[in-house]
Amino acid sequence: MRSSLVPFLAIVMIVNCNKGVESPLTQFVVRVDSIARTSFAASNDTIAVRFFGTIGSDGCHSFSHFETTTQLLQLDVTVWGQRKEASACPAVMVYLEGREYKFVPGQMGWFRINVHQPDGSVIRDSIIVK
């Protein structure tokens, strides 16, 4: 009796544990169409860069995070999206809609912004920091 109960309990535990597991997410680099930012700022100002582009073609897509590297007078940004695996996704386009990334330049001069794209290309922009 005991030996037949062990496999049954193992199956019950696996089924119950999997109920709380969320669908897997696939992460990807989002293609940014354009950015918006101020033309100039003071070295101690917080600068907001707004990003525009399409994240995905259905409601299972969403923004994930910004991956950034800051060097002297330079910010490198990669925008990441994610897609949740689901049997059905709402039929809506998902956009960045001006999602903001904020930073303080801390140094005077031409501050360069590099936005890395999925195909390896880079959108380049700059801000005068006084």
Stockholm file with secondary structure:
# STOCKHOLM 1.0

chainA/1-130         MRSSLVPFLAIVMIVNCNKGVESPLTQFVVRVDSIARTSFAASNDTIAVRFFGTIGSDGCHSFSHFETTTQLLQLDVTVWGQRKEASACPAVMVYLEGREYKFVPGQMGWFRINVHQPDGSVIRDSIIVK
#=GR chainA/1-130 SS CHHHHHHHHHHHHHHHHHHTCCCCEEEEECCCCEEECCSEECTTSCEEEEEECEEESSTTEEEEEEEEEEETTEEEEEEEEEEECCSCCCSCCEECTTEEEEECCCSCEEEEEEEECTTSCEEEEEEEEC
#=GC SS_cons         CHHHHHHHHHHHHHHHHHHTCCCCEEEEECCCCEEECCSEECTTSCEEEEEECEEESSTTEEEEEEEEEEETTEEEEEEEEEEECCSCCCSCCEECTTEEEEECCCSCEEEEEEEECTTSCEEEEEEEEC
//
